[in-house]
Amino acid sequence: MIYEKLVTSSGIEFAYTDSGVPSQSQYATIIAVHGMIFCAPVFKRAQEVAFKRGVRFVAINRRNYPGSTSFTPEESHTLEQGSSEEKAEFWRDRGHEIAVFIDAFIKENNIPPISNGGQSGGIILLGWSLGCGEANTTVAHVDTLPPLLCSRLAAYIRALILYDASPRVLGLPVTVNEWGPFHGERIPPELRAQASLQWTTAYFEHGDLSARDPNALSFTLPSTGRPGTIHNMSQSDQEEIIQLQELANDSTFIRHLTDQRRDAYRKAFYDSSIRQLLPNMKVSYIVGEQSHSVMISGLWDVQKEADENKNVSIDFRLIPGFNHFAHWDEPERAVDLFLECAVF
């Protein structure tokens, strides 16, 4: 995979993939933030579809992933041993980096702003899995950006989409039973990573989800009705997408930033001042009906919180036939869904 590179004003370099400029002059741009282990090329099938749909699709590699700036020893120390205030600044800075990337990308590429009553142009910020955390902190901390940068984002950001986030990514507790290959004591340690890849990309057959009943969830056993996504990836696909060496670092992110993730999620979703600064931003939370049980229970928990915040509108969707990797297995449906979630 050949990445393009962008160095922000703060000196942070992001590697990214870009579907390219569509033929239409007023096109929407999706900027996606990937999850744990599976980096930016995991979106390449969706990028191909987006280009055909007249949409530009950009997928960035998070810090530490190929081509993007690694964390400094000082940043890693703050993450693991910093005070609550230092960790809050650390998480704010990750959001600022992506905001500055978006701003620089807009300027360098003459990206069309929101136009035609919200029907075209603008930026759709898409967080997937672990990347939902970075998407949240980007939005949550626009109020601490320079005023000109903030006003430019206000003219561009039309949607924040959280796609298949686990509760821990949002800093929330897991409220249902949980299992995965890393919890399997009888799985030899040297096989757990590979077992996890197969389990993470699987499809799950749950019961009736309409009642939000945890007893309807399948916690452990993948479906035999459809092979997991990894079986739909060639060896070369896996080699460019899967970065197992980042597992430990991403796990550290989850363990040490619980409060900061929760604060950023709630601010991005419910803070009226953020909504005023980004008046065109529609917020959506989507999960596949065949994703892991914790993804579905997490959506239910966020729905419950949203029900208690009467002043905000959030679009919640459970999508039939989708697992955690719908953008790979079902790219046409996935891209159409992302665009639908950005319609005012």
Summary of the structure (lengths in Angstrom):
residues: 344
radius of gyration: 18.9
end to end distance: 35.0
largest distance: 57.9
contacts: 1143
relative contact order: 0.16
helix: 49%
strand: 15%
